[in-house]
Amino acid sequence: MEKFHCFCCSAASCLSWCCRKSLDFFSSSYKAALLRLNPFCFQLFYFLFVSLLGFFFLRVFDLRPVPKVAKFGASNLDLFFMSVSAITGSSLVSIPMEDFSGPQLVVLIILMFLGGDVFTSMVSLHLERYKLVHEVESGEESRFKSDVELAIQCNFSSSSNNNNNSSSSPNMNFTTTGTEDVSQRIKCLSYMRNLMLGYLVLVQLCGVALILLHLWLSESTRRILQQKRIRPVLFSVFTSVSSFVNCGLIPNNENMMAFKEDSVLLLLLMPLVTMGSTMFPPCLNLLLWTLERTFPREELHYLKENAGQVGFDHLLPLKSSLFLAASGVGFTWLQFVLFCCLQWNSEAARGLDSFRKVIAGLFQSIVSRYSGESVFDLSLFSPALLAVYIVMMYIPSCTFLIPSKKTDLQFNSKERKGRGAEALAMWLPPLVVYPVIFVVLICMTEQTHIYLDPLNFSIFNITFEVISAYGNVGLSVGYSCERLLRVTRNGHCRNTSLSFSGIWSKKGKIVIIIVMFFGKLKKFAASGGKAWRTM
């Protein structure tokens, strides 16, 4: 018995030692991988991992026990499709939103929140700060500065023989300034991360509170939610997060078409949509300016004076932020004018008075480039206006016009590229080619549907869906039985509340999933002309 007891103690201690060493190994490997990953690989791994995690929880929780589930189907591919759509902000739907249960809607809220640009920017800031701190603690920064000082001393000694020691003080000032700049940058990254967290929490709390207050005052909107068995609190949180992160998912099947007469709700959502996309850099500059006037700090002054050198793409100089805001307003105004000219008396806007048409048209003009919430049936829109929407969805939300040849905007990400990245970029096709490739692939996977149903599966509708997924917008013309020319073998057709890609084949859905991932990460390959710039 004593031998057995000693054996058990030895085995336990050995197992404990193995576990401790394994944890140390995995911890060191994790830190090493985290430090060596470039931003593209890090975000690719991040979105893939969160998508798979979201799919797991969507699979664990059951859908609502309604008859529609059996007809539409909730396959694993559809659940993964919805997880990717939420994390990338694409808002394409392959399962009716009203079929999701309460826990599944909470999972979608978390996915949308984790995939928003503001939150992912906070993660990038934390990673950048972690790398700088690790470099300082490991002594890499001090070794680098020692090499620089040694080179400076050699240059100084060689130049002193000819110039009588005339250049010593500027070189010493250079090394001191570099040391101060690294520590100041670490402080500023920490301050910026905390500032963005406060901005995110404040905007979300205000959005949820205002939507809840409106639901409490609006009996008609509250009645719609009661008919659809959607709790007001869940609707407020879901809609606020979805609008702010520019996802466009709404927990009812009709999206915002069910609330197109509720102009107050549309007015509440407009600032949320813009504050999480184009107006985020101007709002960030305004927040910094307000805090600097109210609570002056050294970090705020540094961030204001060195906006282009901090390493945070959304922190633009004041001049560039104003150009970004003006470009966003110009694009929205162009779409609104075209809407008034082409859709004012159309069937899509029937039943609305002039005031509600103006509010709904303005809302649709804003979300057509960002979040993809639909307040109208886009299948009834003019093809000319849909073509404009395709262009708006293709143009990134961070694109703006600088009317001068020189700009104070600096792209630190390009400076950090290595030779391998530059060589790879030389051989990659232009960014405009990728949507064409994806459209061709969809036409190959859906060639049977194109032959049997040419009006629904037209090249224009396929292109619209691909560009919507590529731009992570989520607008869709949907599927209509009225456009069906040939009946299927079972002899019946049913209109659905799904996106157009939601009824594609499995191969087509896999391609559109790749398009959504590619659209979320296309900023790492973005390029433009001399005037148009992309963050």
CORLIN-V588315 format. One record per backbone hydrogen bond with DSSP energy under -1.0 kcal/mol. CO is the residue of the C=O (numbers start at 0). NH is the residue of the N-H. E is the energy in kcal/mol with one decimal. If there is no record, write none. Layout:
BEGIN
co & nh & e
CO & NH & E
CO & NH & E
END
This chain:
BEGIN
co & nh & e
0 & 4 & -2.5
1 & 5 & -2.7
2 & 6 & -2.5
3 & 7 & -2.3
4 & 8 & -2.3
5 & 9 & -2.5
6 & 10 & -2.6
7 & 11 & -2.6
8 & 12 & -2.5
9 & 13 & -2.4
10 & 14 & -2.7
11 & 15 & -2.6
12 & 16 & -2.3
13 & 17 & -2.4
14 & 18 & -2.5
15 & 19 & -2.5
16 & 20 & -2.5
17 & 21 & -2.5
18 & 22 & -2.6
19 & 23 & -2.2
20 & 24 & -2.5
21 & 25 & -3.0
22 & 26 & -2.5
23 & 27 & -2.6
24 & 28 & -2.7
25 & 29 & -2.6
26 & 30 & -2.3
27 & 31 & -2.5
28 & 32 & -2.8
29 & 33 & -2.4
30 & 34 & -2.0
31 & 35 & -1.8
32 & 36 & -1.7
37 & 41 & -2.5
38 & 42 & -2.4
39 & 43 & -2.6
40 & 44 & -2.5
41 & 45 & -2.3
42 & 46 & -2.8
43 & 47 & -2.2
44 & 48 & -2.6
45 & 49 & -2.5
46 & 50 & -2.1
47 & 51 & -2.3
48 & 52 & -2.3
49 & 53 & -2.8
50 & 54 & -2.4
51 & 55 & -2.0
52 & 56 & -1.9
53 & 57 & -2.4
54 & 58 & -2.0
55 & 59 & -1.9
56 & 60 & -2.1
63 & 65 & -2.3
65 & 68 & -1.3
67 & 71 & -2.7
68 & 72 & -2.5
74 & 78 & -2.1
75 & 79 & -2.5
76 & 80 & -2.4
77 & 81 & -2.2
78 & 82 & -2.1
79 & 83 & -2.6
80 & 84 & -2.4
81 & 85 & -2.0
82 & 86 & -2.3
83 & 87 & -2.2
84 & 89 & -1.5
84 & 90 & -1.4
92 & 498 & -2.4
95 & 98 & -1.7
96 & 99 & -1.3
98 & 63 & -3.2
100 & 104 & -2.1
101 & 105 & -2.0
102 & 106 & -2.0
103 & 107 & -2.2
104 & 108 & -2.0
105 & 109 & -2.2
106 & 110 & -2.4
107 & 111 & -2.6
108 & 112 & -2.4
109 & 113 & -2.6
110 & 114 & -1.4
115 & 119 & -2.5
116 & 120 & -1.9
117 & 121 & -1.7
118 & 122 & -2.0
119 & 123 & -2.2
120 & 124 & -2.4
121 & 125 & -2.3
122 & 126 & -2.3
123 & 127 & -2.5
124 & 128 & -2.5
125 & 129 & -2.3
126 & 130 & -2.1
127 & 131 & -2.0
128 & 132 & -2.7
129 & 133 & -2.3
130 & 134 & -2.2
131 & 135 & -2.1
132 & 136 & -2.7
133 & 137 & -2.4
134 & 139 & -1.2
134 & 140 & -1.6
138 & 142 & -2.4
139 & 143 & -2.1
140 & 144 & -2.3
141 & 145 & -2.2
142 & 146 & -2.2
143 & 147 & -2.1
144 & 148 & -2.6
145 & 149 & -2.5
146 & 150 & -2.3
147 & 151 & -2.5
148 & 152 & -2.6
149 & 153 & -2.1
150 & 154 & -2.4
151 & 155 & -2.6
152 & 156 & -2.7
153 & 157 & -2.1
154 & 158 & -2.2
155 & 159 & -1.8
158 & 162 & -2.9
159 & 163 & -1.3
167 & 171 & -1.7
168 & 172 & -2.0
169 & 173 & -1.4
170 & 174 & -1.4
171 & 175 & -1.8
172 & 176 & -2.3
173 & 177 & -1.9
174 & 178 & -1.8
175 & 179 & -2.1
176 & 180 & -2.1
177 & 181 & -1.7
178 & 182 & -1.6
179 & 183 & -2.3
180 & 184 & -2.2
181 & 185 & -2.0
182 & 186 & -2.0
183 & 187 & -2.2
184 & 188 & -2.4
185 & 189 & -2.0
186 & 190 & -2.4
187 & 191 & -2.8
188 & 192 & -2.2
189 & 193 & -2.1
190 & 194 & -2.3
191 & 195 & -2.4
192 & 196 & -1.9
193 & 197 & -2.2
194 & 198 & -2.3
195 & 199 & -2.8
196 & 200 & -2.5
197 & 201 & -2.5
198 & 202 & -2.3
199 & 203 & -2.1
200 & 204 & -2.5
201 & 205 & -2.3
202 & 206 & -2.5
203 & 207 & -2.6
204 & 208 & -2.4
205 & 209 & -2.4
206 & 210 & -2.2
207 & 211 & -2.4
208 & 212 & -2.4
209 & 213 & -2.2
210 & 214 & -2.4
211 & 215 & -2.0
212 & 216 & -1.5
213 & 217 & -2.7
217 & 221 & -1.5
218 & 222 & -2.0
219 & 223 & -1.6
220 & 224 & -1.7
221 & 225 & -1.8
222 & 226 & -2.1
223 & 227 & -1.4
224 & 229 & -2.7
230 & 234 & -2.6
231 & 235 & -2.5
232 & 236 & -2.5
233 & 237 & -2.6
234 & 238 & -2.7
235 & 239 & -2.3
236 & 240 & -2.4
237 & 241 & -2.5
238 & 242 & -2.4
239 & 243 & -2.2
240 & 244 & -2.4
241 & 246 & -2.8
251 & 254 & -1.2
253 & 256 & -1.8
255 & 258 & -1.3
258 & 261 & -1.2
260 & 262 & -1.4
261 & 265 & -1.6
262 & 266 & -2.3
263 & 267 & -1.8
264 & 268 & -1.7
265 & 269 & -1.5
268 & 272 & -2.3
269 & 273 & -1.9
270 & 274 & -2.6
273 & 276 & -1.4
273 & 278 & -1.8
276 & 279 & -1.2
278 & 282 & -2.4
279 & 283 & -2.4
280 & 284 & -2.3
281 & 285 & -2.5
282 & 286 & -2.4
283 & 287 & -2.3
284 & 288 & -2.4
285 & 289 & -2.3
286 & 290 & -2.5
287 & 291 & -2.3
288 & 292 & -1.6
289 & 293 & -1.9
290 & 294 & -3.2
296 & 300 & -1.7
297 & 301 & -2.1
298 & 302 & -2.6
299 & 303 & -2.1
300 & 304 & -2.2
301 & 305 & -2.0
311 & 314 & -1.3
313 & 315 & -1.3
316 & 320 & -2.3
317 & 321 & -2.1
318 & 322 & -1.9
319 & 323 & -2.3
320 & 324 & -2.4
321 & 325 & -2.4
322 & 326 & -2.3
323 & 327 & -2.2
324 & 328 & -2.2
325 & 329 & -2.2
326 & 330 & -2.4
327 & 331 & -2.1
328 & 332 & -2.6
329 & 333 & -2.2
330 & 334 & -2.0
331 & 335 & -2.4
332 & 336 & -2.3
333 & 337 & -2.0
334 & 338 & -2.3
335 & 339 & -2.3
336 & 340 & -1.9
337 & 341 & -2.4
338 & 342 & -2.9
342 & 345 & -1.0
346 & 349 & -1.2
348 & 351 & -1.3
352 & 356 & -2.3
353 & 357 & -2.1
354 & 358 & -2.3
355 & 359 & -2.8
356 & 360 & -2.8
357 & 361 & -2.4
358 & 362 & -2.5
359 & 363 & -2.5
360 & 364 & -1.9
361 & 365 & -1.6
362 & 366 & -2.5
363 & 367 & -1.4
365 & 368 & -1.0
366 & 371 & -2.5
376 & 379 & -1.9
377 & 380 & -1.6
381 & 385 & -2.1
382 & 386 & -2.0
383 & 387 & -1.6
384 & 388 & -2.1
385 & 389 & -1.9
386 & 390 & -1.7
387 & 391 & -2.4
388 & 392 & -2.6
389 & 393 & -1.7
390 & 394 & -1.9
395 & 398 & -1.6
399 & 532 & -1.6
410 & 414 & -1.0
411 & 415 & -1.3
413 & 416 & -1.0
417 & 421 & -2.0
418 & 422 & -2.6
419 & 423 & -2.3
420 & 424 & -2.4
421 & 425 & -1.3
423 & 427 & -1.1
429 & 432 & -1.7
432 & 436 & -2.1
433 & 437 & -2.4
434 & 438 & -2.3
435 & 439 & -2.1
436 & 440 & -2.1
437 & 441 & -2.3
438 & 442 & -2.2
439 & 443 & -1.6
440 & 444 & -2.3
441 & 445 & -2.4
445 & 449 & -2.2
446 & 450 & -1.6
447 & 451 & -2.3
448 & 452 & -3.0
452 & 456 & -2.4
457 & 461 & -2.3
458 & 462 & -2.6
459 & 463 & -2.5
460 & 464 & -2.1
461 & 465 & -2.5
462 & 466 & -2.7
463 & 467 & -1.9
464 & 468 & -2.2
465 & 469 & -2.8
466 & 470 & -2.4
467 & 472 & -2.7
480 & 483 & -1.4
487 & 490 & -1.3
498 & 501 & -1.1
499 & 502 & -1.2
500 & 503 & -1.1
504 & 508 & -2.3
505 & 509 & -2.1
506 & 510 & -2.0
507 & 511 & -2.2
508 & 512 & -2.0
509 & 513 & -1.9
510 & 514 & -2.1
511 & 515 & -2.0
512 & 516 & -2.1
513 & 517 & -2.8
514 & 518 & -2.7
515 & 519 & -1.7
516 & 520 & -1.4
520 & 523 & -1.6
521 & 524 & -1.6
530 & 401 & -1.3
532 & 399 & -1.4
END
